[in-house]
Amino acid sequence: METKTLQIQVDPSKIMQVGTGFFASKTLLTATNMGLFTLLGKSPRSGEEIKKELGLHSRSLYDFLDALVALGFLNRTGIKETSVYSNAADTDLFLDKNKPSYMGGILEMANNRLYPFWNDLETGLKTGLPQNEAKNNGASPFEAIYADPDRLREFIRAMTGVQMGNFIAFANQFDFSTYKTLCDIGGSGGALSAQVVLNNRNMECTSFDLPPVSPIAQENIDAMGLGDKIHVVTGDFFTDNFPKADVISMGQILHDWGAADKKMLIAKAYDALPKGGAFVVIENVIDADRSKNVFGLLMSLNMLIETPAGYDFSTSDFEELTKEAGFVKTSIMPLAGPSSAAIAIK
């Protein structure tokens, strides 16, 4: 009798939702990749208009569009042949390529690169080896990405998109009043530096990254008219010393590397800072109990897929690594979604 009652009370819906979660994920990724939300950002469209403009087939047209309605990404009036579709508010803000708030780059990369690689997660778990481009040609994902200008731009758009909310939150929440300079290591397109100077008039920033990235960062900075406040410096954070600054930041950098390289990068940050300077790492920091930040834990699995030794770290890991380097105090500043700024003071 007790077994029967237990079976009735236990609900399998979570198992089904997660187990078939790739249905919804691939639907959103496909819509983003084909530019549906950018199209609807211009004006609402009927199903027939969407079909013609995106080159879709009649079969499953309304299943595709109405699934996006049910998932909350689209609004709709009418039904099927009388339907007119428009973007939901968050979709319109973040998934229309014509808006500066566009963050779909990470979804484009997820669709074009990550989605097929995750099919080999089991192999990665059994071998401990990356399951991306490196699996076939031995090149690191960064070598493959940086060797292709179009793929590099897509990667930078992706990293900017996924982090923009965090950069804005950090630029507004962190107390910059006692600092004057910031150097963003692995600064990519310069987005973090831009948000810092836009929101803190006392700050000047340096965006530090590899030679292929510098022209893209400079383009972005010039387009925003921030060339007098942000300096683009070319270098390799493995072989070069970090530029001196009051604040050293890293956005989605540390998790790419294993423990030895993490320690090396943290030590370089320590050396570049004055006493009282701040080392700031913006990532999906895992909670100390390793049971709440689902996205952080899944992102760490993505590091298995993407890198030879990378992993996402917990608040406890960060404290241990930075104290070993000589930092005296650490704190965590929650940002957007599952991300945080892990801060260590010299």
C-alpha positions in Angstrom: 0.0 0.0 0.0 2.8 2.4 0.9 4.6 1.6 -2.4 1.5 2.4 -4.3 1.0 5.7 -2.6 4.6 6.7 -3.2 4.3 5.9 -6.9 1.2 8.1 -7.2 2.9 11.1 -5.3 6.2 11.0 -7.2 5.9 13.0 -10.4 7.9 12.1 -13.5 7.4 15.5 -15.1 10.9 16.8 -14.1 12.5 13.7 -15.7 10.6 14.3 -19.0 11.2 18.0 -19.0 15.0 17.7 -18.6 15.3 14.5 -20.6 13.6 16.1 -23.7 14.9 19.6 -22.9 16.9 19.6 -26.1 13.6 19.8 -28.0 13.0 23.3 -26.7 16.6 24.3 -26.8 17.1 23.4 -30.4 13.8 25.2 -31.4 15.1 28.4 -29.8 18.6 28.0 -31.2 17.2 27.4 -34.7 14.9 30.4 -34.5 17.8 32.6 -33.4 20.2 31.2 -36.0 17.8 31.8 -38.9 17.0 35.4 -37.8 13.4 35.0 -36.9 13.5 37.3 -34.0 15.4 39.9 -36.0 12.8 39.7 -38.7 10.0 40.2 -36.2 11.9 43.1 -34.6 11.1 45.1 -37.7 7.4 44.5 -37.5 4.9 41.7 -36.7 4.4 39.1 -39.4 1.8 36.5 -40.4 2.8 32.9 -40.5 2.7 33.0 -44.3 5.0 36.0 -44.4 7.4 34.3 -42.1 7.3 31.2 -44.3 8.2 33.2 -47.4 10.8 35.5 -45.9 12.7 32.7 -44.1 12.2 30.1 -46.8 10.3 27.6 -44.6 8.2 24.7 -45.7 4.4 24.6 -45.0 4.7 21.4 -43.0 5.3 22.1 -39.3 5.4 25.9 -39.9 2.7 26.6 -37.2 4.0 23.9 -34.9 7.4 25.7 -35.0 6.0 29.2 -34.4 3.4 28.1 -31.9 6.0 26.2 -29.9 7.9 29.5 -29.6 4.6 31.1 -28.4 4.1 28.3 -25.8 7.7 28.7 -24.7 7.1 32.4 -24.2 9.4 33.7 -26.9 6.7 35.0 -29.3 3.3 36.6 -28.9 0.5 35.8 -31.3 -3.0 37.0 -32.3 -5.3 34.8 -34.3 -4.5 31.1 -35.0 -2.8 29.3 -37.9 -3.8 31.0 -41.2 -5.1 34.1 -39.4 -2.2 34.3 -37.0 0.2 37.3 -36.6 3.4 36.8 -34.6 5.5 39.3 -32.7 8.4 39.1 -30.3 7.9 38.8 -26.6 9.5 41.7 -24.6 12.7 39.9 -23.6 13.1 38.3 -27.0 12.8 41.7 -28.7 15.4 43.2 -26.4 18.0 40.4 -26.4 17.5 38.4 -29.7 17.0 41.1 -32.3 20.4 41.5 -34.0 19.6 45.1 -34.9 19.6 46.1 -31.2 22.8 46.9 -29.2 21.4 44.7 -26.4 21.6 41.6 -28.7 22.9 38.6 -26.8 22.1 35.9 -29.4 25.7 35.4 -30.3 26.1 32.8 -27.6 23.0 31.0 -28.9 24.4 31.1 -32.5 27.6 29.5 -31.2 25.6 27.0 -29.2 23.7 26.0 -32.3 26.7 26.0 -34.7 29.4 24.5 -32.5 28.3 23.3 -29.0 25.1 21.4 -29.9 26.8 18.6 -31.9 29.8 18.4 -29.5 27.6 17.7 -26.5 26.4 14.5 -28.2 29.8 13.1 -27.2 29.5 14.0 -23.5 29.7 10.3 -22.5 32.9 9.9 -24.4 34.3 13.0 -22.6 33.3 11.6 -19.2 35.0 8.3 -19.9 38.2 9.7 -21.5 38.6 13.1 -19.8 39.3 14.5 -23.3 37.8 17.5 -25.2 35.0 16.6 -27.7 35.2 19.7 -30.0 37.4 20.5 -33.0 40.4 19.2 -31.1 38.9 15.7 -31.3 39.5 15.5 -35.1 42.6 17.6 -35.8 44.3 18.0 -32.5 44.1 21.8 -32.5 42.8 23.6 -29.5 39.4 25.3 -29.9 41.0 28.6 -29.6 43.5 27.9 -32.4 40.6 26.8 -34.6 38.5 29.9 -33.7 41.3 32.4 -34.0 42.4 31.0 -37.3 39.1 31.9 -38.9 38.1 35.6 -38.9 34.4 34.9 -39.3 34.4 32.3 -36.5 36.4 34.7 -34.3 33.9 37.5 -34.7 31.1 35.0 -33.9 32.9 33.9 -30.8 33.5 37.5 -29.6 29.8 38.3 -30.2 28.9 35.2 -28.3 31.1 36.1 -25.3 29.9 39.7 -25.3 26.3 38.6 -25.5 26.4 36.1 -22.7 28.3 38.5 -20.4 26.7 41.9 -21.2 24.2 41.8 -18.4 27.0 40.8 -16.0 29.3 43.6 -17.2 26.5 46.2 -16.8 25.7 44.9 -13.3 29.4 44.9 -12.3 30.1 48.4 -13.6 27.2 49.7 -11.5 27.5 47.6 -8.4 31.3 47.6 -7.8 32.7 50.5 -5.8 35.2 52.2 -8.1 35.5 55.3 -6.1 39.0 54.5 -4.7 40.4 53.3 -8.1 41.5 54.9 -11.3 42.6 52.2 -13.7 41.3 48.7 -14.7 42.9 46.2 -17.0 40.6 43.5 -18.5 42.7 40.4 -19.2 41.3 38.6 -22.2 39.2 41.7 -22.9 37.8 40.3 -26.1 35.6 43.0 -27.8 36.2 45.5 -25.0 32.6 45.3 -23.6 33.6 45.1 -19.9 35.9 48.1 -20.2 33.2 50.1 -22.1 30.6 49.5 -19.4 33.1 50.5 -16.6 34.0 53.8 -18.2 30.4 54.6 -19.2 29.3 54.2 -15.7 32.4 55.5 -13.8 33.8 58.8 -15.0 36.9 58.4 -12.9 38.0 55.2 -14.6 40.4 54.5 -17.5 40.6 51.0 -18.8 42.9 48.7 -20.8 41.5 45.8 -22.8 44.3 43.2 -23.2 44.0 40.3 -25.7 45.7 38.5 -28.5 46.7 40.3 -31.8 43.7 38.9 -33.9 41.3 40.3 -31.4 42.7 43.8 -31.1 41.2 45.3 -34.3 37.8 44.0 -33.4 38.0 45.6 -29.9 39.3 48.9 -31.4 36.4 48.9 -33.9 33.9 48.5 -31.0 35.5 51.1 -28.8 35.8 53.7 -31.6 32.2 53.1 -32.6 31.2 54.0 -29.0 33.5 57.0 -29.0 35.5 55.7 -26.0 39.0 55.7 -27.5 40.2 58.4 -25.1 39.2 56.3 -22.1 40.0 52.7 -23.2 43.4 51.5 -24.5 43.6 48.3 -26.5 46.9 46.5 -25.7 48.0 43.4 -27.6 49.6 40.5 -25.7 49.4 36.9 -24.6 48.4 36.4 -21.0 50.5 33.2 -20.8 53.8 34.7 -22.0 53.5 38.4 -21.1 53.2 40.2 -17.8 49.9 41.9 -17.2 49.7 45.7 -17.5 49.7 47.4 -14.1 46.3 48.6 -12.9 44.3 49.2 -9.7 41.8 46.6 -10.8 42.6 43.4 -12.8 39.5 41.7 -14.3 38.9 38.5 -16.1 35.5 37.6 -17.7 35.1 33.9 -18.5 38.8 33.3 -18.6 39.9 31.3 -15.6 37.4 28.5 -16.2 39.1 27.6 -19.5 42.2 26.3 -17.7 43.4 23.6 -15.3 44.5 24.2 -11.7 48.2 25.0 -12.6 47.3 27.6 -15.2 44.7 29.1 -12.9 47.4 29.6 -10.3 49.7 31.1 -12.8 47.2 33.6 -14.0 46.1 34.5 -10.5 49.8 35.1 -9.6 50.2 37.4 -12.6 47.2 39.4 -11.5 48.6 39.7 -8.0 51.9 41.0 -9.3 50.2 43.6 -11.5 48.1 45.1 -8.6 49.1 47.6 -6.0 48.4 46.9 -2.3 44.6 47.3 -1.9 44.1 46.5 -5.6 41.2 44.2 -6.6 41.3 41.1 -8.7 37.8 40.5 -10.2 36.7 37.3 -11.9 33.3 37.3 -13.6 32.1 33.8 -14.1 29.3 31.3 -13.2 30.9 30.7 -9.8 29.5 27.5 -8.3 28.1 27.7 -4.7 30.3 26.3 -2.0 27.8 23.4 -1.4 27.9 22.5 -5.2 24.2 21.9 -5.3 22.4 25.2 -6.3 24.1 26.8 -9.3 23.0 24.3 -12.0 24.2 26.5 -14.8 27.7 26.8 -13.3 27.9 23.0 -12.9 26.7 22.4 -16.5 29.2 25.1 -17.7 31.9 23.1 -16.0 30.8 20.1 -18.1 31.0 22.3 -21.1 34.7 23.0 -20.2 35.2 19.2 -20.4 33.8 19.3 -23.9 35.8 22.4 -24.9 39.2 22.3 -23.1 41.9 19.8 -22.1 41.8 20.7 -18.4 39.4 23.6 -17.7 36.7 23.6 -15.1 34.4 26.1 -13.3 35.2 26.7 -9.7 33.3 27.2 -6.5 33.5 30.1 -4.1 35.6 27.9 -1.8 38.0 27.1 -4.7 38.4 30.8 -5.5 39.2 31.6 -1.9 41.8 28.9 -1.7 43.4 29.8 -5.0 43.7 33.5 -4.3 44.8 33.1 -0.7 47.6 30.9 -1.9 48.7 33.7 -4.2 48.8 36.2 -1.4 45.4 37.9 -1.6 44.1 38.7 1.9 40.3 39.0 1.5 37.7 37.6 -0.9 34.0 38.3 -1.5 31.3 37.3 -4.0 29.1 39.9 -5.7 26.0 38.3 -7.4 25.4 39.7 -10.9 23.0 38.6 -13.6 21.4 35.2 -13.6 23.8 32.5 -12.3 26.9 34.7 -12.7 28.9 36.4 -10.0 32.0 38.6 -9.6 34.5 36.8 -7.4 36.7 39.5 -5.8 40.1 39.2 -4.1 41.9 42.1 -2.5 45.7 42.4 -2.3 
